[in-house]
Amino acid sequence: MSEAEAAESTLRRRANASAGSEATTPTTAEPLPKVPKPEEEQGPFGKTPDGTVFKIPQTHDMLSSLFDPRLPKSHVDVLTLSLLGLQVVLFLVLPLSISRYFFMLYFAIWRLAYNAGLGYVLRRQSEQRWIVKTVMREGWMDPNKRPKVYQWIRNELGKKMGKDYDFEAVPLEYNVWIMFRHFVDVILLNDFLSYFFFGISFLQFPPGHSTIFHVLRWVGGFTLIAFNIWVKVDAHRIVKDFAWYWGDAFFLSLQNLVFDGVFEFAPHPMYSVGYAGYYGLSLIVASETVLFVSLAAHACQFGFLMYFENPHIDRTYGQKKPIAARTPLPPTPSTMPTPLASPPNELADLPHEEEEDGLSTPSLTSGATETEDEVEEEGTPTGLGSSNLKSRSLSFGSSSAEFEEKRKEHQVMTRHDLDNKYFRKDLLVFKNFDIFRYTDFSILLVFFYSTTFFLLPALTLSNNTLIGLSFANALLWRLFHSVGLGLVLKKQSEKKWVVRHFLKHYHYEQEGGAVEEAFANWKGIYNLSLGMVYGSFCMLAWRCYNIPEDWTVGTQLVRHTLGLLLVFLHIWTAQSTFEVLGPFGWFYGDFFIQDYPAELYYTGIFRFLNNPERSMGGAAFFGLVLICGSKVLLVQAVIAVLTHWWFLSTVENPHMKKLYGETLRKDAGVTKTLRNVAARNARVLGGVTRSVKEVHGTFEKVFEETADAVEEFLNKSGPRIQGYVEDTKILLQQSRERFVISRVANDIGDYDQSQYNLEFRPSTYQPAVPRASSSTGPAQFHLGEPITLDWKAPSNHSRKDWIGIYRLGANKSKLVTRVSSQGRWIGVNKDEWDGDHHDEGKGDGVIGEHGTVTLSGKRLPWTTGKYELRYHHDGKHNVMAITGPIEIFVEHPEDADDGAQVYTTLTSIVAHTLSLEPASIPSTARHLLPSNIQSASAASLPRISASASSTSLARTSSEASSHADEPPATEGTTQLSDPDDFVIYSVDEAEHIAYAIEQAFDVELASEVVLAAANVKKLAQRVSEARRLLMKPRSASVSGGSKAEAEAGTLG
């Protein structure tokens, strides 16, 4: 009945019980004076608005002071008892038909006196100290102005208080409050008794029901009444008389308050579950009239809460919260400063500013709920040295100044900036709707056409057919929303599947673009699905609903009322959930974004429930079932709840455990309260508690085993299906290779096969990052590197002889090739070949016995692996010589998380996949060209525009000198804007680069991304960003339990 109802949101500045402090400081502008602490303190201290501190005398509770014959009675007590006695006499004397409506009216008067009268008076007292000022102005407690009134009030208060009370010693505010609570008792007791007589007067036994039904009805009613009594008693145990009678509207108590018990069971417990007795009595008397009057009275109580209680709590204890403030966030792995591009030696010389500044990564914090057995966990800082910085950094740029600028930019990252970056009034069903946003307009069109079909009256189809279609529509949307999107989120949590998709297929100029676009598209899809889930269910309910012809028949009115209450409960739950989670949690942002600090706040509705959606997320569905009375709708509601439970258990809960680890709270407020009650009543409730635990454990075990079985099936079937897919790909590839009709020459006996020889020249490839070489294994050629072959044949060999390269083991026979070369071949007299057609007229008539050919470009294999080369006779498939094996490989950097190595390795990869064509490769790769080609191609190199970025990647002194004397571009050459730019002439080249990047860095990029970048620096940035987002860096050094460690393999 007091402002303590809002304690769960403001927490009333309560102290943690484990801290053992003696007083709690209220929210006031001035500091509190020191409170005297005698050796044997008998009560808490209070503080008036003018700063006066006093010891609060002990007060008696309402019932004992009124009904205990040992205590003296004041005139107000006599008035109260007289009014209560008058009600008893009237109930016994008046006929039942009259007493029903008399007590209904009488109850309405006292209820309005409570909610409207006290609400108005208390609000004015809270805002203007109206009651105290009125008493001072009228002089009712001034012996000089009104001596008779003063003496009467003093006698009244003296009879109500104990021996420690002195009327003259306490402040005026305390005396006014004591007198005020006397009149409050008059209202509260008469309100209660008039409701009781009103309810009892409607007692009846509805016909047509069995005895069991009536017994259950009475048991349920008395259970609710007993629960109501427990709520009131436990609430009074916590808040005492001071908060029960809104004492803080007059003065502040400096007493420590720990809001546990019933205050962890439900929000505003004395205003919400504290009126369960209303519905218990309605159930006992079986009267719809009592039920609806109870609902109206309960609604008035909530009006009192909103009109006076909540504003008073905010005014007295609340803090002013800014709606826009750039407060720096604690650094996370994704917001660590990353040097923008210095060479390795420059990185090593960077000052250790991070160590000096104490830059650290805090561990996860626990929830904000402060109770007797919950203590907030502190973060464990972990310093980040420069060596760690070097290993984790993405090195692009040329100066320390740019690095400093980038570092400072990361240091000032705030929650305000992140919210405005990722959230721009996003559509929440239809909230924030903007017709000029295509996503909003598209969702509106989808919803409009869907509802139009299912809501319009049936024209050609029967109603049952439309119900079936509506059921199927609702079922498909539910499966898509809970199962389909659930699996997407699960893969995103495990493998960052959605972000990986956008990184692979789209190019982004700025860091974080892939995450931002992936999350933006996810928000649109999720909101569309969420809206259609509820929309399709409402469409089905509309089809199943029939407007009652007579609302008084049966339980029509009650069903509709309870159904609407469940719908409102669902809406309130969703709204309360969103108030705590915000758009970040509503759209599952921690599956995508790792810039936000991983923190848990058990406030609002989450103070009472760990997951409100699990317990109350289906209230609206069952509410509509009650309203419609349809079994079809009931089946759909059950499916909706079960699939959502599957989503919570299989997708959300594992991700939360992975992300937040041990900081997740095991017991919510409701669970903790019930356990404490069971512990206090262990002897009486021991058997019941064990039975409840056994039943609960059985259901949990069945559900967990079912979820585990489904997950195990998916985990086992996934690799098998993937294996089948890979085997199918291999079979298709082999079948394509073997789709060739081997042609064999008839004159093969006329040639001495021993005179044929085929050898390859060693690779000239030099690793971009020096490393130890190995002489074991086959000869290696980098992907895209030309392979030069020396061949030898007898003088009478055919002019149509040719050489092909094949995957090792693809051909079983060494005499005849039966696998297609897929275009990876070259004629020994390559000038005489026009595609697959040999033109002898192009030859010079001389048949050489030896020669040299080079496989390059499309004639090379563009997948890694081991290969062999075969010399064939006369355009046929007779094998005359074989050489190999050789291995096609892609260079891997020693540390794929080091920006400098990523850039250097990628430069080499791009140059070789472009076949070291001087007109295509970037200028930064010119040193990779053979010396004879470097000088010959200098005049034809692409020109670098004068506007080229001065912050391009730093190169070694030898590289820089090689660019110093670049000649101007000749006519017809491509003019490039940056030394890291390269030229692509076909989609195949882009696909080759994308494949090489995947092999080297384990990062998938689509060819469109390579085409969009066309720059080594941009691709290196993209690769490093992808690895940072998708993989756990080997050099990450974060304390246990921190966000980076919890997010291994998942998004933040």
Secondary structure, 3 states (H helix, E strand, C coil): CCHHHHHHHHHHHCCCHHHCCCECCCCCCCCCCCCCCCCCCCCCEEECCCCCEEECCCCCCHHHHHHCCCCCCCHHHHHHHHHHHHHHHHHHHCCHHHHHHHHHHHHHHHHHHHHHHHHHHHHHHHHHCHHHHHHHHHCCCCCCCCHHHHHHHHHHHHHHCCCCCCCCCCCHHHHHHHHHHHHHHHHHHHHHHHHHHHHHCCCCCCCCCCHHHHHHHHHHHHHHHHHHHHHHHHHHHHHHHHHHCCHHHCCEECECCCCCHHHHCCCCCCCCHHHHHHHHHHHHHCCHHHHHHHHHHHHHHHHHHHHHHHHHHHHHHCCCCCCCCCCECCCCCCCCCCCECCCHHHHHCCCCHHHHHCCECCECECCCCCECCECCCCCCCCECCHHHHHHHCCECCCCHHHHHHHHHHHHCCEHHHHHHHHCCCCCECCECCCCCCHHHHHHHHHHHHHHHHHHCCCCCCCHHHHHHHHHHHHHHHHHHHHHHHHHHHHHHHHHCHHHHHHHHHCCCCCCCHHHHHHHHHHHHHHHHHHHHHHHHHHHHHHHHCCCCCCCCCCCHHHHHHHHHHHHHHHHHHHHHHHHHHHHHHHCCHHHCCCCCCCECCCCHHHHCCCCHHHHHCCHHHHHHHHHHCCHHHHHHHHHHHHHHHHHHHHHHHHHHHHHHHHHCCCCCHHHHHHHHHHHHCHHHHHHHHHHHHHHHHHHHHHHHHHHHHHHHHHHHHHHHHHHHHHHHHHHHHHHHHCCCCCCCCCCHHHCCHHHCEEEECCCCCCCCCCCCCCCCCCEEEECCCCEEEEEECCCCCCCCCEEEEEECCCCCCCCECCCCCCCCEEECCHHHEECCEECHHHCCCCCCCEEEEEECHHHCCCCCEEEEEEEECCCCCEEEEEEEEEEEECCCCCCCCCHHHHHHHHHHHHHHHCCCCCCCCCHHHHHHCCHHHHHHCHHHCCEECCCCCCCCCCCCHHHHHHHHCCCCCCCCCCEECCCCECCCCCHHHHHHHHHHHHHHHCCCCCHHHHHHHCEHHHHHHHHHHHHHHHCCCCCCCCCCCEHHHHCCCCCC
